[in-house]
């Protein structure tokens, strides 16, 4: 049982390391978004994907480890959480405190990552809105203004026949 707990602690610690790496990448991504550095964003996305692949493998390993712990303790696998395992380790205070510490550290890292990602999402939305505004502005600049021409020679300057109006001379 102790080796299963040690393995769980090790996996959670490795997951935390990868999430901290994602947090660093997300902070770097914030600067790239603000600076409009698309090449840097693409590079960061590639690095993030590598970390996510590692995290997915670690998640599978953690789930397998929790399943083994549940089998040893005769517990149902569904709905079991790390907090539940921490509580069951009351007779093993050393493992309990280490597991609890690593779990809380992981939760703090994930909370920070979520905040930074929410901020990045808002920045990207603002950037997209600004790009859309600039595109609409450019489109409208190319179109002739739709205001009335109230000058003296307005009648001679009208472009009715070029728009497809009726030409009575024909």
C-alpha contacts under 8 A as a table, 3 or more apart, distances in Angstrom:
res1	aa1	res2	aa2	distance
1	X	4	X	5.13
1	X	5	X	6.41
1	X	69	X	7.18
1	X	72	X	7.31
2	X	5	X	5.12
2	X	6	X	6.12
2	X	95	X	8.00
3	X	6	X	4.93
3	X	7	X	6.03
4	X	7	X	5.04
4	X	8	X	6.16
4	X	65	X	6.66
4	X	68	X	7.56
4	X	69	X	6.55
5	X	8	X	4.97
5	X	9	X	6.13
5	X	69	X	7.81
5	X	95	X	7.23
5	X	99	X	7.82
6	X	9	X	5.06
6	X	10	X	6.12
6	X	95	X	7.75
7	X	10	X	5.00
7	X	11	X	6.12
7	X	65	X	7.37
8	X	11	X	5.14
8	X	12	X	6.10
8	X	62	X	6.29
8	X	65	X	6.35
8	X	66	X	7.43
8	X	99	X	7.98
9	X	12	X	5.20
9	X	13	X	6.08
9	X	98	X	7.44
9	X	99	X	5.65
9	X	102	X	6.80
10	X	13	X	5.09
10	X	14	X	6.21
11	X	14	X	5.08
11	X	15	X	6.12
11	X	58	X	6.37
11	X	61	X	7.39
11	X	62	X	6.21
12	X	15	X	4.99
12	X	16	X	6.13
12	X	62	X	7.43
12	X	102	X	6.64
12	X	103	X	6.92
12	X	106	X	7.29
13	X	16	X	5.05
13	X	17	X	6.29
13	X	102	X	6.19
13	X	106	X	7.60
14	X	17	X	5.01
14	X	18	X	6.40
14	X	58	X	7.62
15	X	18	X	5.15
15	X	19	X	6.18
15	X	55	X	6.01
15	X	58	X	6.43
15	X	59	X	7.78
15	X	106	X	7.62
16	X	19	X	5.00
16	X	20	X	6.02
16	X	105	X	7.34
16	X	106	X	5.08
16	X	109	X	6.98
17	X	20	X	5.09
17	X	21	X	6.30
18	X	21	X	4.95
18	X	22	X	6.27
18	X	51	X	6.04
18	X	54	X	7.54
18	X	55	X	6.63
19	X	22	X	4.85
19	X	23	X	6.09
19	X	51	X	7.84
19	X	55	X	7.90
19	X	106	X	7.93
19	X	109	X	6.68
19	X	110	X	6.90
19	X	113	X	7.61
20	X	23	X	4.85
20	X	24	X	6.27
20	X	109	X	6.36
21	X	24	X	5.12
21	X	25	X	6.24
21	X	51	X	7.50
22	X	25	X	4.94
22	X	26	X	5.99
22	X	48	X	6.22
22	X	51	X	6.86
22	X	113	X	7.45
23	X	26	X	4.99
23	X	27	X	6.23
23	X	109	X	7.65
23	X	112	X	7.38
23	X	113	X	5.22
23	X	116	X	7.55
24	X	27	X	5.15
24	X	28	X	6.27
25	X	28	X	4.98
25	X	29	X	5.99
25	X	44	X	6.42
25	X	47	X	7.84
25	X	48	X	7.02
26	X	29	X	4.76
26	X	30	X	6.25
26	X	113	X	7.47
26	X	116	X	6.56
26	X	117	X	6.67
26	X	120	X	7.76
27	X	30	X	5.12
27	X	31	X	6.83
27	X	116	X	6.85
28	X	31	X	5.33
28	X	32	X	6.40
28	X	44	X	7.91
29	X	32	X	4.90
29	X	33	X	6.04
29	X	40	X	7.83
29	X	41	X	6.23
29	X	44	X	6.75
29	X	120	X	7.57
30	X	33	X	5.16
30	X	34	X	6.24
30	X	120	X	5.82
30	X	123	X	7.94
31	X	34	X	5.13
31	X	35	X	6.11
32	X	35	X	5.09
32	X	36	X	5.82
32	X	37	X	5.00
32	X	38	X	7.27
32	X	40	X	6.26
32	X	41	X	6.15
33	X	36	X	4.98
33	X	37	X	6.40
33	X	38	X	7.73
33	X	41	X	7.34
33	X	120	X	7.63
33	X	123	X	7.08
33	X	124	X	6.90
34	X	37	X	7.92
34	X	123	X	7.51
37	X	40	X	5.46
37	X	41	X	6.39
38	X	41	X	4.95
38	X	42	X	6.29
39	X	42	X	5.20
39	X	43	X	6.35
40	X	43	X	5.04
40	X	44	X	6.14
41	X	44	X	5.06
41	X	45	X	6.12
42	X	45	X	5.08
42	X	46	X	6.41
43	X	46	X	5.28
43	X	47	X	6.49
44	X	47	X	5.07
44	X	48	X	6.04
45	X	48	X	4.97
45	X	49	X	6.16
46	X	49	X	5.16
46	X	50	X	6.51
47	X	50	X	5.16
47	X	51	X	6.48
48	X	51	X	5.13
48	X	52	X	6.12
49	X	52	X	4.97
49	X	53	X	6.16
50	X	53	X	5.20
50	X	54	X	6.46
51	X	54	X	5.11
51	X	55	X	6.12
52	X	55	X	4.91
52	X	56	X	6.08
53	X	56	X	5.15
53	X	57	X	6.46
54	X	57	X	5.21
54	X	58	X	6.23
55	X	58	X	4.95
55	X	59	X	5.98
56	X	59	X	5.01
56	X	60	X	6.32
57	X	60	X	5.22
57	X	61	X	6.30
58	X	61	X	4.96
58	X	62	X	6.04
59	X	62	X	4.99
59	X	63	X	6.09
60	X	63	X	5.14
60	X	64	X	6.20
61	X	64	X	5.13
61	X	65	X	6.15
62	X	65	X	4.96
62	X	66	X	6.10
63	X	66	X	5.10
63	X	67	X	6.10
64	X	67	X	5.01
64	X	68	X	6.30
65	X	68	X	5.06
65	X	69	X	6.27
66	X	69	X	4.97
66	X	70	X	6.12
66	X	77	X	7.70
67	X	70	X	5.07
67	X	71	X	6.25
67	X	77	X	5.97
68	X	71	X	5.04
68	X	72	X	6.29
69	X	72	X	5.16
69	X	73	X	6.16
70	X	73	X	5.12
70	X	74	X	5.65
70	X	75	X	4.69
70	X	76	X	6.37
70	X	77	X	5.92
71	X	74	X	5.04
71	X	75	X	6.36
71	X	76	X	7.96
72	X	75	X	7.87
76	X	79	X	7.64
76	X	80	X	7.21
77	X	80	X	5.81
80	X	84	X	6.40
80	X	85	X	7.77
81	X	84	X	5.24
81	X	85	X	6.70
82	X	85	X	5.10
82	X	86	X	6.19
82	X	103	X	7.40
83	X	86	X	4.98
83	X	87	X	6.28
83	X	100	X	7.56
84	X	87	X	5.17
84	X	88	X	6.35
85	X	88	X	5.06
85	X	89	X	6.44
86	X	89	X	5.30
86	X	90	X	7.35
86	X	96	X	5.41
86	X	97	X	7.96
86	X	99	X	6.62
86	X	100	X	6.20
87	X	90	X	5.81
87	X	96	X	7.56
88	X	91	X	7.72
89	X	92	X	5.16
89	X	93	X	6.74
89	X	95	X	7.07
89	X	96	X	5.27
90	X	93	X	5.81
90	X	96	X	6.57
92	X	95	X	5.73
92	X	96	X	6.02
93	X	96	X	4.84
93	X	97	X	5.94
94	X	97	X	5.44
94	X	98	X	6.33
95	X	98	X	5.19
95	X	99	X	5.95
96	X	99	X	5.28
96	X	100	X	6.00
97	X	100	X	5.07
97	X	101	X	5.97
98	X	101	X	5.11
98	X	102	X	6.20
99	X	102	X	5.27
99	X	103	X	6.05
100	X	103	X	5.08
100	X	104	X	6.11
101	X	104	X	5.23
101	X	105	X	6.10
102	X	105	X	5.04
102	X	106	X	6.18
103	X	106	X	5.12
103	X	107	X	6.27
104	X	107	X	4.99
104	X	108	X	6.20
105	X	108	X	5.22
105	X	109	X	6.28
106	X	109	X	5.13
106	X	110	X	6.17
107	X	110	X	5.09
107	X	111	X	6.14
108	X	111	X	5.08
108	X	112	X	6.27
109	X	112	X	5.20
109	X	113	X	6.13
110	X	113	X	4.95
110	X	114	X	6.10
111	X	114	X	5.16
111	X	115	X	6.36
112	X	115	X	5.17
112	X	116	X	6.28
113	X	116	X	5.21
113	X	117	X	6.03
114	X	117	X	5.07
114	X	118	X	6.03
115	X	118	X	5.14
115	X	119	X	6.23
116	X	119	X	5.03
116	X	120	X	6.15
117	X	120	X	4.92
117	X	121	X	6.04
118	X	121	X	5.01
118	X	122	X	6.30
119	X	122	X	5.15
119	X	123	X	6.23
120	X	123	X	4.98
120	X	124	X	6.05
121	X	124	X	5.14
121	X	125	X	6.17
122	X	125	X	5.08
122	X	126	X	6.21
123	X	126	X	5.09
123	X	127	X	6.16
124	X	127	X	4.94
124	X	128	X	6.10
125	X	128	X	5.05
125	X	129	X	6.10
126	X	129	X	5.03
126	X	130	X	6.13
127	X	130	X	5.06
127	X	131	X	6.15
128	X	131	X	5.04
128	X	132	X	6.10
129	X	132	X	5.09
129	X	133	X	6.13
130	X	133	X	4.99
130	X	134	X	6.17
131	X	134	X	5.08
131	X	135	X	6.15
132	X	135	X	5.11
132	X	136	X	6.18
133	X	136	X	5.16
133	X	137	X	6.07
134	X	137	X	4.93
134	X	138	X	6.10
135	X	138	X	5.08
135	X	139	X	6.14
136	X	139	X	5.06
136	X	140	X	6.10
137	X	140	X	5.17
137	X	141	X	6.14
138	X	141	X	5.09
138	X	142	X	6.55
139	X	142	X	5.41
139	X	143	X	6.75
140	X	143	X	5.23
140	X	144	X	7.97
141	X	144	X	7.47
149	X	154	X	5.76
150	X	154	X	6.09
151	X	154	X	5.26
152	X	155	X	7.85
153	X	156	X	5.51
153	X	157	X	6.35
154	X	157	X	5.12
154	X	158	X	6.29
155	X	158	X	5.49
159	X	162	X	5.30
159	X	163	X	6.34
160	X	163	X	5.18
160	X	164	X	6.57
160	X	165	X	5.22
160	X	166	X	7.93
161	X	164	X	5.24
161	X	165	X	4.72
161	X	166	X	6.52
161	X	167	X	6.32
162	X	165	X	7.10
167	X	170	X	6.22
